[in-house]
Amino acid sequence: MLSSLRELNLHSNDLGDHGAETLAPALAQLGALRCLDLGLNDIGADGVASLAPAIAKLSGLTRLALSSCELGGAGARSLAPALLPLAGGLRSLDLGSCGLGDRGVAAISPSLALLTSLRDLDLSYNRLGAEGFKALAVALTCTSDLRGLKLGHNDFGSARALSSLLSALLRSSARLEGLSFSTSGLNGASDGAPYLAQLLQSQPGLSKLDLSGNERLAAGSDGGQAVIEALAETSGLISLDLSQTGLGLKGSEALAAVLPGLQRLQRLSLGGNAIGPKGARALAPAIARLPGLRRLDLGRNELGPSGASALAEAVCSPEGARQKAWAELRRLELGGNAIGPDGAVALAAAICSAGRIQTLELGGNAIGLSGAVALTPAVLSLDGLQQLGCADEGEAREGGRLLETVLKLHMQHLKGGKL
């Protein structure tokens, strides 16, 4: 019986406003429904206006997803009252990429404040600015059960907006497990940075943190330094994304002091940070001391041959061997670092130590034929390798082509084919 249905997933079905209007009467009859996913359906303000009365009747709903539907401010105003009957049980609300804007968030925030059971909230990609974040801050003071918060790809717009939001999270006593502020205009030199550091220090249970794309976050400022140092209190981190945050040498040195304490870390993304050879030498021993690391991204960091050598030395050193450095890696991204043939020679032994790699990205490194020849035994040692990125330009293309051929023949051999 449909009336006893507990989960309805209509994600990516091109419903549109007309489909939403057609669905609404049937949806209202699903009183036992607990999970409803209508994301990526091109549902706009009119569609949400049709759905809202039906959603309001689903008093047992624990998860509602309307992601990638262009609700806008008008849709948010229709949805806001429909959330009130769900206040006691709704645990997950996904409104990512809904074009809410400041007005939409201001309309929905009073309802969010009453969702006392809410644990996961996604408002990423919503064109939020300073006013929207200020409105959201008021709601977040009431969400003490919140565990996951995604606000990436918005723009705080002012240090005051950031400060008010972070202060609200601190006052709420939320015990966050996941936090995303990616590409949100965070600035280590602003007044909001100390609040972010304080928030991180108050979240020992945080397991996923994404601050990527905030290019001025760690760029040599005291506030950025404080944020990095605060990571020492997040010993439960499993995933850390600091790609494109302006680490540079100073930030790399600060991070190197923190990383050995993050022993549960499985994913570390540091791409696009101009770390350079000296930064690589600072970070390499710390990264080698993360025994459970499964994904490492150091791409586009200007490492050069000496930076690649520093990584290899840390992995192949007696301490690296004792720590089983890179032994659990499944994905290694080192593309765009101009390591050259010498860097490829140095990395070969380290890659052999990472025997469980499935994806290896080495493109844009100008390794040439000699570098490719040096890496060939390493590639052949990776029985689980499924994807190898080695594209290069100019004369260096020949090295990439050689490695592609080696991988193709290796995979054919592993499948029992003839070479």
C-alpha positions as CSV (number, residue, x, y, z in Angstrom):
1,M,0.0,0.0,0.0
2,L,1.3,3.4,-1.0
3,S,-0.1,4.9,2.2
4,S,2.5,3.0,4.2
5,L,5.4,4.2,2.0
6,R,8.3,5.4,4.1
7,E,10.7,6.7,1.5
8,L,10.1,8.4,-1.8
9,N,13.0,9.3,-4.1
10,L,12.1,11.2,-7.2
11,H,15.5,12.9,-7.6
12,S,16.3,14.0,-11.2
13,N,13.0,13.2,-12.9
14,D,12.3,16.5,-14.7
15,L,9.1,17.0,-12.8
16,G,9.0,20.7,-13.3
17,D,6.2,22.9,-11.8
18,H,3.5,20.9,-13.6
19,G,4.7,17.6,-12.3
20,A,4.9,19.0,-8.8
21,E,1.3,20.2,-9.1
22,T,0.3,16.7,-10.3
23,L,2.2,15.0,-7.5
24,A,0.9,17.1,-4.6
25,P,-2.5,15.4,-4.0
26,A,-1.0,12.0,-3.9
27,L,1.9,13.2,-1.7
28,A,-0.6,14.4,0.9
29,Q,-1.9,10.9,1.3
30,L,1.5,9.4,2.3
31,G,1.2,9.9,6.0
32,A,3.9,7.3,6.9
33,L,6.5,9.0,4.7
34,R,9.9,9.6,6.4
35,C,12.2,10.6,3.6
36,L,11.3,12.7,0.5
37,D,13.8,13.6,-2.2
38,L,12.6,15.9,-5.0
39,G,16.0,17.4,-5.9
40,L,17.1,18.3,-9.4
41,N,13.6,18.5,-10.8
42,D,13.4,22.0,-12.1
43,I,10.8,22.8,-9.6
44,G,10.3,26.6,-9.2
45,A,8.3,28.9,-7.0
46,D,5.0,27.8,-8.4
47,G,5.8,24.1,-8.0
48,V,6.8,24.6,-4.4
49,A,3.6,26.6,-3.8
50,S,1.6,23.5,-5.0
51,L,3.7,21.1,-2.9
52,A,3.9,23.0,0.4
53,P,0.4,22.1,1.7
54,A,1.1,18.4,1.0
55,I,4.5,18.6,2.7
56,A,2.9,20.2,5.7
57,K,0.8,17.1,6.2
58,L,3.8,14.8,6.4
59,S,4.3,15.2,10.1
60,G,6.6,12.2,10.4
61,L,9.0,13.4,7.8
62,T,12.7,13.2,8.9
63,R,14.5,14.1,5.7
64,L,13.5,16.6,3.0
65,A,15.6,17.3,-0.1
66,L,14.8,20.0,-2.7
67,S,18.3,20.6,-3.9
68,S,18.9,22.1,-7.3
69,C,15.4,23.4,-7.6
70,E,15.1,27.1,-8.4
71,L,12.9,28.1,-5.5
72,G,14.1,31.6,-5.2
73,G,12.6,34.0,-2.5
74,A,9.0,33.3,-3.5
75,G,9.5,29.5,-3.2
76,A,11.1,30.0,0.2
77,R,8.2,32.0,1.4
78,S,5.8,29.2,0.3
79,L,7.9,26.5,1.9
80,A,8.5,28.2,5.3
81,P,5.1,27.6,6.8
82,A,5.1,24.0,5.5
83,L,8.1,23.3,7.7
84,L,6.4,24.2,10.9
85,P,4.4,21.0,11.3
86,L,7.6,19.1,10.8
87,A,9.4,20.9,13.7
88,G,9.6,18.0,16.1
89,G,11.0,15.4,13.7
90,L,12.7,16.8,10.7
91,R,16.4,15.9,11.0
92,S,17.8,16.7,7.5
93,L,17.0,19.6,5.2
94,D,18.7,20.0,1.8
95,L,18.1,23.3,0.0
96,G,21.4,23.5,-1.7
97,S,21.5,25.3,-5.1
98,C,18.0,26.6,-4.7
99,G,18.7,30.2,-5.6
100,L,17.3,31.4,-2.3
101,G,19.3,34.6,-2.0
102,D,19.2,36.8,1.0
103,R,15.4,37.3,0.9
104,G,14.8,33.6,0.6
105,V,16.9,32.8,3.6
106,A,15.3,35.6,5.6
107,A,11.9,34.1,4.8
108,I,12.8,30.6,5.8
109,S,15.0,31.4,8.9
110,P,12.1,31.8,11.4
111,S,11.0,28.3,10.5
112,L,14.5,26.9,10.8
113,A,14.7,28.3,14.3
114,L,11.8,26.0,15.3
115,L,13.3,22.8,13.8
116,T,14.6,21.7,17.1
117,S,15.5,18.2,15.9
118,L,17.4,19.4,12.8
119,R,20.8,17.7,12.5
120,D,21.9,18.4,8.9
121,L,21.3,21.6,6.9
122,D,22.6,22.3,3.4
123,L,22.2,25.9,2.1
124,S,25.3,25.8,-0.2
125,Y,25.2,27.5,-3.6
126,N,22.4,29.9,-2.7
127,R,23.8,33.3,-3.5
128,L,23.7,34.3,0.2
129,G,25.3,37.6,1.1
130,A,25.8,39.5,4.4
131,E,22.0,40.0,5.0
132,G,21.2,36.4,4.4
133,F,23.9,35.2,6.8
134,K,22.7,37.6,9.5
135,A,19.2,36.2,9.2
136,L,20.5,32.7,9.3
137,A,22.6,33.5,12.4
138,V,19.4,34.2,14.4
139,A,18.0,30.8,13.5
140,L,21.2,28.8,14.2
141,T,21.2,29.9,17.9
142,C,18.3,27.5,18.3
143,T,19.7,24.5,16.6
144,S,21.6,22.7,19.4
145,D,21.2,19.3,17.7
146,L,22.9,20.4,14.5
147,R,25.6,18.0,13.3
148,G,26.2,18.9,9.7
149,L,26.2,22.4,8.1
150,K,27.0,23.2,4.5
151,L,27.2,26.9,3.5
152,G,29.8,26.7,0.7
153,H,29.7,28.8,-2.4
154,N,28.0,31.8,-0.8
155,D,29.6,35.0,0.1
156,F,29.8,36.3,3.7
157,G,30.2,39.8,2.3
158,S,31.4,41.3,5.5
159,A,33.4,40.3,8.6
160,R,30.3,41.3,10.7
161,A,28.1,38.8,9.0
162,L,30.7,36.0,9.4
163,S,31.2,37.0,13.1
164,S,27.5,36.9,13.8
165,L,27.0,33.5,12.2
166,L,30.0,31.9,14.0
167,S,29.0,33.5,17.3
168,A,25.5,32.0,16.8
169,L,27.0,28.6,16.3
170,L,29.0,29.0,19.5
171,R,26.0,30.0,21.5
172,S,23.9,27.2,20.1
173,S,26.2,24.6,21.7
174,A,25.9,22.6,18.4
175,R,28.2,19.6,18.3
176,L,29.2,19.6,14.6
177,E,30.5,16.6,12.7
178,G,30.6,18.2,9.3
179,L,31.2,21.8,8.3
180,S,31.6,23.4,4.9
181,F,32.5,27.0,4.2
182,S,34.0,26.4,0.8
183,T,34.4,29.5,-1.5
184,S,32.6,31.8,0.9
185,G,35.0,34.8,1.0
186,L,36.6,33.8,4.3
187,N,39.5,36.2,5.0
188,G,42.2,35.4,7.6
189,A,42.8,39.1,8.1
190,S,39.2,39.9,8.9
191,D,37.6,40.1,12.4
192,G,35.7,36.9,11.7
193,A,38.8,34.6,11.6
194,P,39.3,34.5,15.4
195,Y,35.6,33.4,15.7
196,L,36.2,30.6,13.2
197,A,39.3,29.5,15.2
198,Q,37.2,29.6,18.4
199,L,34.5,27.5,16.7
200,L,36.9,24.9,15.6
201,Q,38.4,24.7,19.1
202,S,34.9,24.0,20.4
203,Q,34.2,21.1,18.1
204,P,36.3,18.0,19.1
205,G,33.8,15.7,17.3
206,L,34.3,17.4,13.9
207,S,35.0,14.8,11.2
208,K,34.7,16.7,7.9
209,L,35.9,20.2,7.3
210,D,35.9,22.0,4.0
211,L,37.4,25.5,3.8
212,S,38.6,25.2,0.2
213,G,38.5,28.1,-2.3
214,N,38.9,30.8,0.3
215,E,42.1,32.1,-1.2
216,R,42.8,34.7,1.5
217,L,42.1,32.5,4.4
218,A,45.6,31.5,5.3
219,A,47.7,33.9,3.3
220,G,50.2,34.9,6.0
221,S,47.7,36.5,8.4
222,D,47.5,36.1,12.1
223,G,43.9,35.1,11.8
224,G,44.6,32.5,9.2
225,Q,47.4,31.1,11.4
226,A,45.0,30.9,14.3
227,V,42.5,28.9,12.2
228,I,45.2,26.4,11.3
229,E,46.4,26.1,14.8
230,A,42.9,25.5,16.0
231,L,42.8,22.3,13.9
232,A,44.9,20.8,16.7
233,E,41.6,20.5,18.7
234,T,39.8,18.6,16.0
235,S,41.6,15.3,16.5
236,G,38.6,13.3,15.1
237,L,38.9,14.8,11.6
238,I,38.6,12.3,8.8
239,S,38.4,14.7,5.9
240,L,40.2,18.1,5.6
241,D,40.0,20.3,2.5
242,L,42.3,23.3,2.6
243,S,42.8,23.5,-1.2
244,Q,43.2,27.0,-2.6
245,T,43.4,28.7,0.8
246,G,46.6,30.6,0.3
247,L,48.7,28.4,2.5
248,G,52.1,29.2,1.0
249,L,55.2,28.4,3.0
250,K,54.1,29.9,6.3
251,G,50.8,28.1,6.3
252,S,52.4,24.9,5.3
253,E,54.8,25.1,8.3
254,A,51.9,25.8,10.6
255,L,49.9,22.9,9.2
256,A,52.8,20.6,9.5
257,A,52.9,21.2,13.3
258,V,49.2,20.2,13.5
259,L,48.9,17.2,11.2
260,P,50.6,14.5,13.3
261,G,47.8,15.0,15.9
262,L,45.1,14.2,13.3
263,Q,45.6,10.4,13.3
264,R,42.2,9.6,12.0
265,L,42.6,11.6,8.8
266,Q,41.8,9.7,5.6
267,R,41.4,12.6,3.1
268,L,43.7,15.6,2.9
269,S,43.3,18.1,0.1
270,L,45.9,20.9,-0.2
271,G,45.9,21.6,-4.0
272,G,46.6,25.0,-5.4
273,N,48.4,26.5,-2.5
274,A,51.8,27.5,-3.8
275,I,53.4,25.4,-1.2
276,G,56.7,25.2,-3.1
277,P,59.7,23.0,-2.4
278,K,60.3,24.4,1.2
279,G,56.6,23.9,2.1
280,A,56.8,20.4,0.8
281,R,59.8,19.7,2.9
282,A,58.0,20.9,6.0
283,L,54.8,19.0,5.2
284,A,56.2,15.7,4.0
285,P,57.2,14.1,7.3
286,A,53.9,15.2,8.9
287,I,51.9,13.6,6.0
288,A,54.0,10.5,6.3
289,R,52.8,10.1,9.9
290,L,49.2,9.8,8.9
291,P,48.8,6.0,8.6
292,G,45.2,5.9,7.6
293,L,45.4,8.4,4.7
294,R,43.5,7.2,1.7
295,R,43.4,10.3,-0.5
296,L,46.1,13.0,-0.8
297,D,45.9,16.0,-3.1
298,L,49.0,18.1,-3.5
299,G,48.4,19.1,-7.1
300,R,49.3,22.6,-8.5
301,N,51.6,23.5,-5.7
302,E,54.9,24.4,-7.5
303,L,56.7,21.6,-5.8
304,G,59.4,21.1,-8.4
305,P,61.9,18.3,-8.4
306,S,63.1,19.1,-4.8
307,G,59.6,19.1,-3.5
308,A,58.9,15.7,-5.0
309,S,62.2,14.4,-3.6
310,A,61.1,15.7,-0.1
311,L,57.9,13.7,-0.3
312,A,59.7,10.6,-1.4
313,E,62.4,10.9,1.3
314,A,59.7,11.1,4.0
315,V,57.9,8.0,2.7
316,C,61.0,5.9,2.2
317,S,62.8,6.9,5.4
318,P,63.0,4.5,8.3
319,E,60.4,6.5,10.1
320,G,58.1,6.5,7.1
321,A,58.6,2.7,6.8
322,R,57.7,2.3,10.5
323,Q,54.6,4.4,10.1
324,K,53.7,2.6,6.9
325,A,53.4,5.9,5.1
326,W,51.1,6.0,2.1
327,A,50.3,2.3,2.6
328,E,46.5,3.0,2.6
329,L,46.4,5.6,-0.2
330,R,43.8,5.0,-2.9
331,R,44.1,8.3,-4.6
332,L,47.3,10.4,-5.1
333,E,47.2,13.7,-6.9
334,L,50.5,15.4,-7.7
335,G,49.7,16.9,-11.1
336,G,50.8,20.3,-12.3
337,N,53.9,20.5,-10.1
338,A,56.7,20.6,-12.8
339,I,58.6,17.9,-11.0
340,G,60.5,17.0,-14.1
341,P,62.4,13.7,-14.8
342,D,64.4,14.0,-11.5
343,G,61.3,14.4,-9.4
344,A,59.7,11.3,-11.2
345,V,62.8,9.3,-10.4
346,A,62.6,10.3,-6.8
347,L,58.8,9.5,-6.5
348,A,59.1,6.1,-8.1
349,A,60.1,4.3,-4.8
350,A,57.5,6.2,-2.8
351,I,54.7,5.2,-5.2
352,C,55.8,1.6,-4.9
353,S,55.2,1.9,-1.2
354,A,51.7,3.0,-1.9
355,G,50.7,-0.3,-3.3
356,R,46.9,0.2,-3.0
357,I,46.6,3.2,-5.2
358,Q,43.6,3.2,-7.6
359,T,43.9,6.7,-9.0
360,L,47.3,8.4,-9.7
361,E,47.4,11.9,-11.2
362,L,50.9,13.0,-12.5
363,G,49.9,15.1,-15.5
364,G,51.5,18.5,-16.2
365,N,54.8,17.5,-14.6
366,A,57.1,17.5,-17.7
367,I,58.5,14.1,-16.7
368,G,59.6,13.2,-20.2
369,L,60.6,9.8,-21.4
370,S,63.3,9.3,-18.8
371,G,60.9,10.1,-16.0
372,A,58.3,7.7,-17.5
373,V,60.8,4.9,-17.7
374,A,61.7,5.4,-14.0
375,L,58.0,5.4,-13.1
376,T,57.2,2.3,-15.1
377,P,58.1,-0.3,-12.4
378,A,56.1,1.7,-9.9
379,V,53.0,1.7,-12.2
380,L,53.4,-2.1,-12.8
381,S,53.5,-2.6,-9.0
382,L,50.1,-1.1,-8.5
383,D,47.7,-4.0,-9.1
384,G,44.6,-1.9,-8.2
385,L,45.5,1.0,-10.4
386,Q,42.4,2.0,-12.5
387,Q,43.1,5.6,-13.6
388,L,46.4,7.2,-14.4
389,G,46.6,10.9,-15.4
390,C,49.9,11.7,-17.2
391,A,49.1,14.1,-19.9
392,D,51.8,16.6,-20.7
393,E,52.5,19.2,-23.4
394,G,55.3,19.6,-26.0
395,E,58.2,17.2,-25.9
396,A,57.1,15.9,-22.5
397,R,54.0,14.3,-24.1
398,E,56.0,11.2,-25.1
399,G,56.5,10.3,-21.4
400,G,52.8,10.5,-20.8
401,R,52.0,8.3,-23.8
402,L,54.5,5.7,-22.6
403,L,52.8,5.5,-19.2
404,E,49.4,5.3,-20.7
405,T,50.6,2.3,-22.8
406,V,52.2,0.7,-19.7
407,L,48.9,1.0,-17.8
408,K,46.8,-0.4,-20.6
409,L,49.0,-3.5,-21.0
410,H,49.2,-3.9,-17.2
411,M,45.4,-3.9,-16.8
412,Q,45.1,-6.3,-19.7
413,H,47.6,-8.6,-18.0
414,L,45.7,-8.4,-14.7
415,K,42.5,-9.4,-16.5
416,G,44.2,-12.5,-17.9
417,G,44.8,-11.2,-21.4
418,K,47.8,-11.7,-23.5
419,L,50.5,-8.9,-23.7
